[in-house]
Amino acid sequence: MLAKIAHKNAGHLPPRGALSFFASKLAPTVAALLMSFSAHAFDLQQLSDQLAKPSVIHGNFTQEKHLRALPQPLVSKGTFVLAKDHGLLWLLKTPLHQDYRITSQGIARRDANGWQLLPDKSAGAEQNRLFLAVLQGDSSGLQRDFDLHLQGDAQQWKLRLTPRSLLLKQVFTQINIDGGALVHTIELLETQGDSTLLRMQDSTADQPLSDAEQHDLAQ
């Protein structure tokens, strides 16, 4: 009986060539769906783990400060060193030389007498703490003050921060961050119409701290 049904329906089955054709068309669609699912599965915890993985990151930075009153942005350049569990050295080279250290204890600036702690309540201090939290992948710290919206995957992601605290709402309208294995750019949009664009260039995670860097972070 089953043999008769199979024989009867054999004429209604597509030929093997057609099956191969449909399979060849279906495979890319399935692959695209799986890739889409993988991208949506990338979450804040995975991003935090990814950014927190390197022990030491060295790189160059270019910062553009766009002010409404000026036709051209103010550009500063320098290098940075981020050490896990220690902090951030922010070494400005142009337009002037100035070294900063950002740690959980606060923000310090180097002068002829060594590192001097700066006032803790300035807008600049808030901005520097934000940089440290972002570069270290501290999403739990960011979530205290911002609503976070993440798009993309581990290789190419974008993170939008919308302030929740009253203090930050007075300073920023939105902060946009993008990157891959490491952070690439940070854009700060301010309530008064000014903005800051920070590009982290040539970042590497394969060099240990030098003796001088260890000394600076330990002080």
C-alpha positions as CSV (number, residue, x, y, z in Angstrom):
1,M,0.0,0.0,0.0
2,L,2.7,2.4,1.0
3,A,4.6,1.5,-2.2
4,K,1.5,2.4,-4.3
5,I,1.1,5.8,-2.5
6,A,4.7,6.6,-3.1
7,H,4.5,5.6,-6.7
8,K,1.3,7.6,-7.2
9,N,2.9,10.8,-5.7
10,A,6.2,10.4,-7.4
11,G,5.0,12.5,-10.3
12,H,4.2,15.4,-7.9
13,L,7.7,15.6,-6.3
14,P,10.1,18.2,-7.7
15,P,13.1,16.8,-9.5
16,R,16.4,16.5,-7.7
17,G,17.8,19.5,-9.6
18,A,15.0,21.6,-8.2
19,L,15.6,20.4,-4.7
20,S,19.3,21.4,-5.1
21,F,18.2,24.8,-6.4
22,F,15.9,25.4,-3.4
23,A,18.6,24.2,-1.0
24,S,21.1,26.5,-2.5
25,K,18.7,29.4,-2.1
26,L,17.7,28.4,1.4
27,A,21.2,28.0,2.9
28,P,22.2,31.7,2.6
29,T,18.8,32.7,4.1
30,V,19.3,30.4,7.1
31,A,22.9,31.7,7.5
32,A,21.7,35.3,7.4
33,L,19.1,34.5,10.1
34,L,21.7,32.8,12.3
35,M,24.0,35.8,11.9
36,S,21.2,38.2,12.8
37,F,20.4,36.1,15.9
38,S,24.1,36.1,16.8
39,A,24.2,39.9,16.5
40,H,21.1,40.4,18.6
41,A,22.5,38.0,21.2
42,F,25.5,40.3,21.9
43,D,24.6,42.0,25.1
44,L,26.0,44.5,27.7
45,Q,27.5,41.8,29.8
46,Q,29.4,40.3,26.8
47,L,30.6,43.8,25.9
48,S,31.8,44.5,29.4
49,D,33.7,41.2,29.5
50,Q,35.2,41.9,26.1
51,L,36.5,45.4,27.0
52,A,37.7,44.3,30.5
53,K,39.7,41.4,29.1
54,P,43.1,43.2,28.2
55,S,45.4,43.8,31.2
56,V,47.0,46.8,29.5
57,I,46.1,49.0,26.5
58,H,48.3,51.5,24.9
59,G,47.2,53.9,22.1
60,N,47.1,57.4,20.6
61,F,44.1,59.7,20.8
62,T,42.8,62.7,18.9
63,Q,40.2,64.9,20.6
64,E,38.1,67.4,18.8
65,K,36.1,69.9,20.8
66,H,33.4,71.6,18.7
67,L,32.2,74.9,20.2
68,R,29.3,76.8,18.8
69,A,31.2,80.1,19.0
70,L,34.2,78.8,16.9
71,P,34.2,77.9,13.2
72,Q,36.8,75.2,13.7
73,P,37.2,72.6,16.4
74,L,39.8,72.7,19.1
75,V,42.1,69.7,18.4
76,S,44.3,68.0,21.0
77,K,46.4,64.9,20.6
78,G,48.4,62.6,22.8
79,T,48.8,59.0,24.1
80,F,47.1,57.0,26.7
81,V,47.8,53.9,28.9
82,L,44.9,51.9,30.4
83,A,45.9,49.4,33.1
84,K,43.3,47.0,34.5
85,D,42.7,47.5,38.2
86,H,45.0,50.5,38.2
87,G,43.7,53.3,36.1
88,L,44.3,55.5,33.1
89,L,47.2,57.7,32.1
90,W,46.1,60.5,29.8
91,L,49.2,62.1,28.3
92,L,48.5,65.3,26.3
93,K,51.1,66.2,23.7
94,T,49.6,69.0,21.7
95,P,48.7,71.9,21.8
96,L,50.5,71.7,25.2
97,H,52.2,69.0,27.3
98,Q,50.1,67.9,30.3
99,D,49.8,64.5,32.0
100,Y,46.7,63.3,33.8
101,R,46.0,60.2,35.9
102,I,42.5,58.9,36.4
103,T,41.9,56.2,39.0
104,S,39.1,55.2,41.5
105,Q,40.7,57.7,44.0
106,G,40.2,60.7,41.6
107,I,41.9,62.7,38.9
108,A,45.4,64.0,39.3
109,R,47.5,66.3,37.2
110,R,51.3,66.2,37.1
111,D,53.3,69.4,37.9
112,A,56.8,70.1,39.0
113,N,56.0,68.7,42.5
114,G,54.5,65.4,41.2
115,W,50.8,64.3,41.0
116,Q,48.3,66.7,42.4
117,L,44.6,65.7,42.9
118,L,42.1,68.0,41.2
119,P,38.7,69.1,42.5
120,D,36.2,66.3,42.3
121,K,33.0,68.2,41.3
122,S,33.9,69.7,38.0
123,A,32.3,68.8,34.6
124,G,35.8,67.8,33.4
125,A,36.1,65.3,36.3
126,E,32.8,63.7,35.4
127,Q,33.9,63.4,31.8
128,N,37.2,61.8,32.7
129,R,35.5,59.3,35.0
130,L,33.2,58.5,32.2
131,F,36.1,57.8,29.9
132,L,37.6,55.4,32.5
133,A,34.3,53.5,32.9
134,V,33.9,53.2,29.2
135,L,37.4,52.0,28.4
136,Q,37.3,49.5,31.3
137,G,34.0,48.1,30.2
138,D,32.3,49.0,33.5
139,S,28.7,48.7,32.3
140,S,27.3,48.4,35.8
141,G,28.9,51.7,36.7
142,L,27.5,53.4,33.5
143,Q,24.0,51.9,34.2
144,R,23.8,53.8,37.4
145,D,23.7,57.1,35.5
146,F,22.6,56.2,32.0
147,D,20.1,54.3,29.9
148,L,22.2,52.1,27.6
149,H,21.2,50.9,24.2
150,L,23.6,48.5,22.4
151,Q,23.6,47.5,18.7
152,G,25.8,45.2,16.7
153,D,28.1,42.3,17.5
154,A,31.5,41.7,19.1
155,Q,33.4,42.8,16.0
156,Q,31.5,46.0,15.4
157,W,29.1,47.6,18.0
158,K,27.6,50.9,18.9
159,L,26.5,51.9,22.4
160,R,24.2,54.9,23.1
161,L,24.1,56.4,26.5
162,T,21.2,58.6,27.6
163,P,21.7,60.4,30.9
164,R,19.3,59.6,33.8
165,S,20.8,61.6,36.7
166,L,19.8,65.2,37.0
167,L,23.5,66.3,37.1
168,L,24.4,64.6,33.8
169,K,21.2,65.7,32.1
170,Q,22.4,69.3,32.7
171,V,25.7,68.5,30.9
172,F,25.0,65.9,28.2
173,T,22.1,65.1,25.9
174,Q,23.6,61.8,24.6
175,I,26.9,59.9,24.4
176,N,27.7,57.6,21.5
177,I,30.5,55.0,21.6
178,D,31.6,52.5,19.0
179,G,34.2,49.9,18.7
180,G,35.2,46.3,18.3
181,A,37.6,44.4,20.5
182,L,38.5,47.8,21.9
183,V,36.8,51.2,22.0
184,H,37.3,53.2,18.8
185,T,35.4,56.5,19.3
186,I,33.5,58.4,22.0
187,E,31.2,61.3,21.1
188,L,29.8,63.5,23.8
189,L,26.8,65.7,22.8
190,E,26.3,68.6,25.3
191,T,23.1,70.4,26.2
192,Q,24.4,73.8,25.1
193,G,25.1,72.5,21.6
194,D,28.9,71.9,22.0
195,S,30.3,68.4,21.4
196,T,33.5,66.4,21.9
197,L,34.7,63.6,19.6
198,L,37.4,61.4,20.9
199,R,39.2,59.0,18.5
200,M,41.3,56.2,20.1
201,Q,43.8,55.3,17.4
202,D,46.4,52.5,17.0
203,S,45.3,50.9,20.2
204,T,47.2,47.7,21.2
205,A,46.8,45.2,24.0
206,D,50.0,43.3,23.8
207,Q,52.5,45.5,25.6
208,P,53.1,45.4,29.4
209,L,53.5,48.5,31.5
210,S,56.9,50.1,31.5
211,D,58.7,50.8,34.7
212,A,57.8,54.5,34.4
213,E,54.1,53.7,33.8
214,Q,54.0,51.4,36.8
215,H,55.5,54.1,38.9
216,D,53.0,56.7,37.8
217,L,50.0,54.5,38.4
218,A,51.3,53.3,41.8
219,Q,51.8,56.8,43.3
